[in-house]
């Protein structure tokens, strides 16, 4: 009933609000490392997929698909100069090498 809900909210004390806020902050602190891990894993999976697409595009000499895959890799956090700890360094190096091949393939 709406009147009961309003009365219940009016009965909440500032101390109760602080307690709930503290509990929420503690719960979020527990979840944050997990969310960072999940985000990192998803980024790496997407980056690996973009790397495979870039490899396939180079193998089939399809530079348009290659640039599209490189764009996808960049959307996942790849950059030749980035020191991003969220993406695997080995994957970033592989993509950098493939990017060089793509530039050369496009130039010829």
C-alpha positions in Angstrom: 0.0 0.0 0.0 1.5 3.4 -1.0 0.7 5.1 2.3 2.5 2.3 4.2 5.5 2.6 1.9 5.7 6.4 2.5 5.4 5.9 6.3 8.1 3.3 6.2 10.5 5.6 4.3 9.8 8.5 6.7 10.7 6.2 9.6 14.2 5.5 8.1 16.9 7.2 10.2 20.1 8.8 8.9 22.1 6.1 10.8 20.2 3.4 8.9 20.9 5.1 5.6 24.6 5.3 6.5 24.7 1.6 7.5 23.1 0.5 4.3 25.4 2.8 2.3 28.4 1.2 4.1 27.1 -2.3 3.4 26.7 -1.5 -0.3 30.2 0.0 -0.5 31.6 -3.2 1.1 29.7 -5.4 -1.4 30.9 -3.3 -4.3 34.5 -3.5 -3.1 34.2 -7.3 -3.1 32.8 -7.4 -6.7 35.2 -4.8 -8.2 38.2 -7.2 -8.6 35.9 -9.8 -10.2 34.4 -7.3 -12.6 37.9 -6.1 -13.6 38.9 -9.8 -14.3 35.8 -10.4 -16.3 36.3 -7.2 -18.3 39.9 -8.1 -19.0 39.0 -11.6 -20.1 36.3 -10.3 -22.5 38.6 -7.7 -24.0 41.3 -10.4 -24.5 38.8 -12.8 -26.2 37.5 -10.0 -28.5 41.1 -9.0 -29.3 42.1 -12.6 -30.1 39.0 -12.8 -32.4 40.1 -9.6 -34.1 43.7 -11.0 -34.5 42.3 -14.2 -36.1 40.2 -12.1 -38.5 43.2 -10.0 -39.4 45.3 -13.1 -40.1 42.5 -14.5 -42.3 42.1 -11.2 -44.2 45.9 -11.1 -44.9 45.9 -14.8 -45.9 43.1 -14.1 -48.4 44.7 -10.7 -49.5 41.5 -8.9 -48.4 42.9 -5.6 -47.2 39.4 -4.2 -46.6 38.6 -7.0 -44.2 42.0 -6.5 -42.7 41.4 -2.8 -41.9 38.0 -3.8 -40.5 39.6 -6.4 -38.2 42.3 -3.8 -37.1 39.5 -1.3 -36.3 37.9 -4.0 -34.2 41.2 -4.7 -32.4 41.6 -1.0 -31.7 38.0 -0.9 -30.3 39.1 -3.7 -27.9 42.0 -1.6 -26.6 44.8 -2.5 -29.0 47.3 0.2 -29.9 51.0 -0.2 -31.0 52.1 2.2 -28.3 49.7 1.4 -25.5 51.0 -0.1 -22.3 47.6 -1.4 -21.4 47.6 -4.0 -18.7 44.1 -5.1 -19.7 45.3 -6.8 -22.9 47.9 -9.5 -23.2 51.2 -8.2 -24.4 51.8 -11.2 -26.7 48.5 -10.6 -28.5 49.3 -6.9 -28.9 52.7 -7.8 -30.4 51.1 -10.2 -32.8 48.6 -7.7 -33.9 51.3 -5.0 -34.3 53.2 -7.4 -36.7 50.0 -8.1 -38.6 49.3 -4.4 -38.8 52.7 -3.8 -40.5 51.9 -6.6 -43.0 48.5 -5.0 -43.6 50.1 -1.6 -44.3 52.6 -3.2 -46.7 49.8 -5.2 -48.4 47.7 -2.0 -48.8 50.6 0.0 -50.2 51.4 -2.6 -53.0 
